[in-house]
């Protein structure tokens, strides 16, 4: 009897722990051209990364199972660097439900190349307060960024705490790590890295963009089911605010990230608009993302 009670309590605690987690990230590690690494290590790496992201308690908030933030992480290993070290392309996506709808919207669609070390049975650890290794730091960065963007979409500046966490992470990295690819400002005019992502999000010149993203999602997309015309009008006002933010901070990475995540969605929504509105949307999107001019071309027809 005592044993049965113990098992029941253990099961109950497990359920409570699982229901409180924030993330539900599907992880895939691909390594089609392995030369020396045992494929079993790749399978183990995938399982441990997924366990780390989805079992770690990242916030003080409790999430029901159906409330967890969905996403995908693809790690495509491009090189074995020896001594348990790898170089890989990381593609991280996060997804948000649209209110009262079966549809979902992409909040983050980010790809980068990074090097890391993975040692079997060495734990992946939350690196919010201390740097352990690059893989732990990368995954911690992605987790808090996903949460920050999700919270920003539901309340104005709702993700501030989590963006501050990743900003403090970067500032407290060991000096040699701070200078490495992805964590540093780098050189040249192409400001694309984890460093610049956080810098952009917290930069006062792009504060109106964060407001616009809240407006776009919570006041626009989330009412499309009940009033499509009003929803589109509110979303267009948000796009105009993003355009102004882009003019205030030319070539901002955060603006490009918005187009990377939203170009297909915006095209689909506004293809059904009247011609005048389509032209306005076309001009805005081509202005902030000229590389996708061909993508938005149907709006001019």
PLY file of the C-alpha trace (Angstrom):
ply
format ascii 1.0
element vertex 301
property float x
property float y
property float z
element edge 300
property int vertex1
property int vertex2
end_header
0.00 0.00 0.00
2.77 2.42 0.97
4.64 1.52 -2.22
1.53 2.25 -4.33
1.11 5.67 -2.69
4.76 6.45 -3.36
4.39 5.54 -7.05
1.20 7.62 -7.34
2.88 10.68 -5.80
5.88 10.26 -8.07
3.63 10.07 -11.13
1.70 13.13 -9.96
4.89 15.14 -9.49
6.05 14.10 -12.95
2.78 15.27 -14.51
2.98 18.59 -12.68
6.56 19.10 -13.82
5.75 18.31 -17.45
2.67 20.55 -17.53
4.70 23.46 -16.20
7.31 23.50 -18.96
7.23 26.25 -21.56
8.62 24.67 -24.73
7.61 21.90 -27.09
10.44 21.92 -29.61
10.88 19.15 -32.15
14.60 18.54 -32.67
16.27 16.90 -35.66
20.04 16.40 -35.94
21.16 15.42 -39.41
24.66 14.24 -40.29
24.56 12.53 -43.69
28.31 12.70 -44.34
29.83 11.34 -41.14
33.35 9.97 -41.47
34.54 9.23 -37.96
31.65 9.89 -35.55
29.54 6.93 -34.48
25.94 7.51 -35.76
24.75 6.46 -32.31
26.31 9.66 -30.92
24.19 11.75 -33.29
21.03 9.95 -32.17
21.96 10.52 -28.54
22.77 14.18 -29.22
19.34 14.73 -30.78
17.55 13.14 -27.83
19.53 15.08 -25.23
19.01 18.43 -26.97
15.26 17.82 -27.20
15.14 16.75 -23.55
17.08 19.84 -22.48
14.88 22.32 -24.34
11.57 20.75 -23.37
12.26 19.65 -19.79
14.07 22.73 -18.49
11.92 25.20 -16.54
12.79 28.51 -18.21
10.37 30.89 -16.49
8.36 31.21 -13.29
5.13 30.79 -15.24
3.24 27.52 -15.48
2.09 26.30 -18.89
-0.58 23.74 -19.53
0.46 21.08 -22.04
-1.61 22.68 -24.82
-0.12 26.12 -24.05
3.50 25.16 -24.60
5.35 27.10 -27.27
5.85 24.99 -30.36
8.86 25.08 -32.59
11.45 23.18 -34.58
15.22 22.97 -34.37
17.14 21.47 -37.25
20.87 20.93 -36.75
22.54 19.94 -40.00
26.13 18.96 -39.27
28.37 20.14 -42.08
31.76 19.21 -40.68
33.43 16.98 -38.10
36.18 19.08 -36.59
37.71 16.34 -34.44
37.86 15.93 -30.65
34.06 15.77 -30.37
33.72 19.11 -32.16
31.32 19.87 -35.00
30.23 22.70 -37.27
26.55 22.79 -38.17
23.79 24.88 -39.67
21.17 25.64 -37.00
17.65 26.45 -38.18
15.33 27.48 -35.36
11.62 28.17 -35.79
8.92 29.05 -33.29
5.19 28.91 -33.92
2.27 30.74 -32.31
-1.42 29.78 -32.47
-3.85 32.29 -33.98
-6.74 32.95 -31.60
-9.93 30.98 -32.18
-8.44 29.34 -35.25
-6.76 26.09 -36.26
-4.10 28.12 -38.06
-0.70 29.05 -36.69
1.82 31.77 -37.44
5.62 31.69 -37.47
7.29 34.05 -35.02
10.93 33.11 -35.59
12.66 31.58 -38.58
16.38 31.97 -38.03
19.35 30.16 -39.54
23.02 30.38 -38.68
26.22 28.36 -38.72
27.94 27.59 -35.42
30.63 25.33 -33.98
30.17 23.34 -30.81
31.47 20.39 -28.83
29.31 17.45 -27.84
30.64 14.85 -25.43
28.57 11.80 -24.66
27.16 11.83 -21.10
28.30 15.40 -20.49
25.13 17.29 -19.54
23.74 20.21 -21.54
23.16 22.97 -19.00
21.19 26.19 -18.65
23.74 28.92 -19.34
21.70 31.89 -18.15
24.17 32.71 -15.37
27.32 30.78 -16.31
29.02 29.73 -19.54
29.70 25.98 -19.75
30.14 25.26 -23.46
28.94 26.66 -26.77
26.16 24.11 -27.34
24.63 24.83 -23.92
24.91 28.57 -24.53
23.37 28.34 -28.01
20.39 26.32 -26.83
19.84 28.58 -23.82
19.95 31.61 -26.12
17.40 30.06 -28.49
15.09 29.05 -25.64
14.90 32.50 -24.08
14.64 34.20 -27.47
11.71 31.98 -28.45
9.99 32.73 -25.14
10.67 36.47 -25.43
9.20 36.66 -28.93
6.16 34.64 -27.91
5.51 36.88 -24.89
6.02 40.02 -27.01
3.28 38.82 -29.37
0.73 38.50 -26.56
1.50 41.65 -24.56
3.37 44.87 -25.29
7.05 44.35 -24.36
6.02 41.13 -22.64
9.32 39.47 -23.55
11.55 42.19 -22.09
12.74 40.05 -19.19
13.85 37.22 -21.47
15.60 39.44 -23.99
17.45 41.03 -21.07
18.51 37.55 -19.95
20.12 36.73 -23.30
21.68 40.19 -23.47
23.27 39.67 -20.04
24.37 36.20 -21.16
26.28 37.69 -24.08
27.83 40.43 -21.95
29.05 37.93 -19.36
30.57 35.39 -21.76
34.30 34.69 -21.32
36.34 37.16 -23.36
37.51 34.57 -25.88
33.93 33.39 -26.46
32.64 36.97 -26.81
34.99 37.39 -29.76
33.84 34.22 -31.50
31.44 34.07 -34.42
27.81 34.73 -33.53
28.45 36.21 -30.10
30.42 39.26 -31.30
29.48 42.39 -33.28
31.86 41.29 -36.04
33.03 43.52 -38.84
31.66 44.97 -42.06
28.19 46.28 -42.81
26.27 43.03 -42.57
25.18 43.00 -38.94
23.77 39.48 -38.67
24.48 37.48 -35.51
23.07 36.60 -32.11
24.72 39.74 -30.80
22.91 41.95 -33.31
19.62 40.14 -32.86
19.50 41.10 -29.18
20.96 44.53 -29.81
18.19 45.25 -32.32
15.38 43.95 -30.12
16.46 46.09 -27.16
17.49 49.15 -29.19
15.20 52.18 -28.54
15.17 52.95 -32.28
13.26 49.69 -32.83
10.92 50.00 -29.87
8.07 50.93 -32.21
8.70 47.69 -34.06
8.13 45.64 -30.93
4.88 47.52 -30.40
3.97 46.85 -34.02
4.61 43.12 -33.64
2.25 43.02 -30.67
-0.34 44.94 -32.71
0.18 42.70 -35.76
-0.44 39.51 -33.77
-2.74 40.29 -30.86
-4.88 43.01 -32.40
-4.67 41.97 -36.03
-4.18 38.24 -36.67
-6.09 37.25 -33.54
-9.31 38.95 -34.72
-9.14 37.78 -38.34
-11.62 35.00 -37.58
-14.36 37.45 -36.55
-13.59 40.53 -38.64
-11.11 39.94 -41.50
-11.37 43.48 -42.85
-10.62 45.05 -39.48
-7.84 42.55 -38.83
-6.15 43.37 -42.14
-6.46 47.10 -41.52
-4.82 46.78 -38.09
-2.08 44.58 -39.51
-1.44 47.15 -42.24
-1.03 49.86 -39.60
1.52 47.58 -37.91
3.38 47.13 -41.20
3.56 50.91 -41.58
5.06 51.16 -38.09
7.63 48.51 -39.00
8.44 50.51 -42.13
9.08 53.61 -39.99
11.24 51.58 -37.61
13.24 50.31 -40.59
13.78 53.87 -41.76
14.95 54.81 -38.26
17.39 51.89 -38.16
18.41 50.99 -41.76
19.35 47.38 -42.49
18.24 46.23 -39.04
18.51 42.49 -38.57
15.25 42.44 -36.59
13.33 43.87 -39.54
14.83 41.25 -41.84
13.87 38.54 -39.34
10.28 39.76 -39.53
10.21 39.35 -43.30
11.96 35.98 -43.05
9.11 34.74 -40.84
6.15 36.56 -42.36
6.58 37.05 -46.12
4.42 34.08 -47.14
1.74 34.94 -44.58
1.57 38.60 -45.62
1.38 37.67 -49.28
-1.44 35.19 -48.68
-3.48 37.62 -46.55
-3.19 40.65 -48.80
-3.61 38.93 -52.16
-7.32 39.10 -51.40
-7.23 42.84 -50.59
-8.26 45.61 -52.97
-5.66 46.85 -55.42
-4.84 50.08 -53.56
-4.16 48.19 -50.32
-2.08 45.57 -52.14
0.14 48.29 -53.64
0.68 49.84 -50.20
1.70 46.46 -48.74
3.94 45.78 -51.73
5.76 49.09 -51.31
6.24 48.51 -47.58
7.56 44.96 -47.90
9.85 45.65 -50.85
11.14 48.69 -48.98
12.10 46.67 -45.91
13.15 43.53 -47.81
14.23 44.36 -51.38
15.74 40.88 -51.78
12.21 39.49 -51.90
10.86 41.85 -54.55
9.96 38.89 -56.77
8.10 37.20 -53.89
5.83 40.23 -53.40
5.37 40.88 -57.13
1.89 39.22 -57.20
0.60 42.11 -55.06
1.12 44.45 -58.02
-1.16 42.53 -60.34
0 1
1 2
2 3
3 4
4 5
5 6
6 7
7 8
8 9
9 10
10 11
11 12
12 13
13 14
14 15
15 16
16 17
17 18
18 19
19 20
20 21
21 22
22 23
23 24
24 25
25 26
26 27
27 28
28 29
29 30
30 31
31 32
32 33
33 34
34 35
35 36
36 37
37 38
38 39
39 40
40 41
41 42
42 43
43 44
44 45
45 46
46 47
47 48
48 49
49 50
50 51
51 52
52 53
53 54
54 55
55 56
56 57
57 58
58 59
59 60
60 61
61 62
62 63
63 64
64 65
65 66
66 67
67 68
68 69
69 70
70 71
71 72
72 73
73 74
74 75
75 76
76 77
77 78
78 79
79 80
80 81
81 82
82 83
83 84
84 85
85 86
86 87
87 88
88 89
89 90
90 91
91 92
92 93
93 94
94 95
95 96
96 97
97 98
98 99
99 100
100 101
101 102
102 103
103 104
104 105
105 106
106 107
107 108
108 109
109 110
110 111
111 112
112 113
113 114
114 115
115 116
116 117
117 118
118 119
119 120
120 121
121 122
122 123
123 124
124 125
125 126
126 127
127 128
128 129
129 130
130 131
131 132
132 133
133 134
134 135
135 136
136 137
137 138
138 139
139 140
140 141
141 142
142 143
143 144
144 145
145 146
146 147
147 148
148 149
149 150
150 151
151 152
152 153
153 154
154 155
155 156
156 157
157 158
158 159
159 160
160 161
161 162
162 163
163 164
164 165
165 166
166 167
167 168
168 169
169 170
170 171
171 172
172 173
173 174
174 175
175 176
176 177
177 178
178 179
179 180
180 181
181 182
182 183
183 184
184 185
185 186
186 187
187 188
188 189
189 190
190 191
191 192
192 193
193 194
194 195
195 196
196 197
197 198
198 199
199 200
200 201
201 202
202 203
203 204
204 205
205 206
206 207
207 208
208 209
209 210
210 211
211 212
212 213
213 214
214 215
215 216
216 217
217 218
218 219
219 220
220 221
221 222
222 223
223 224
224 225
225 226
226 227
227 228
228 229
229 230
230 231
231 232
232 233
233 234
234 235
235 236
236 237
237 238
238 239
239 240
240 241
241 242
242 243
243 244
244 245
245 246
246 247
247 248
248 249
249 250
250 251
251 252
252 253
253 254
254 255
255 256
256 257
257 258
258 259
259 260
260 261
261 262
262 263
263 264
264 265
265 266
266 267
267 268
268 269
269 270
270 271
271 272
272 273
273 274
274 275
275 276
276 277
277 278
278 279
279 280
280 281
281 282
282 283
283 284
284 285
285 286
286 287
287 288
288 289
289 290
290 291
291 292
292 293
293 294
294 295
295 296
296 297
297 298
298 299
299 300
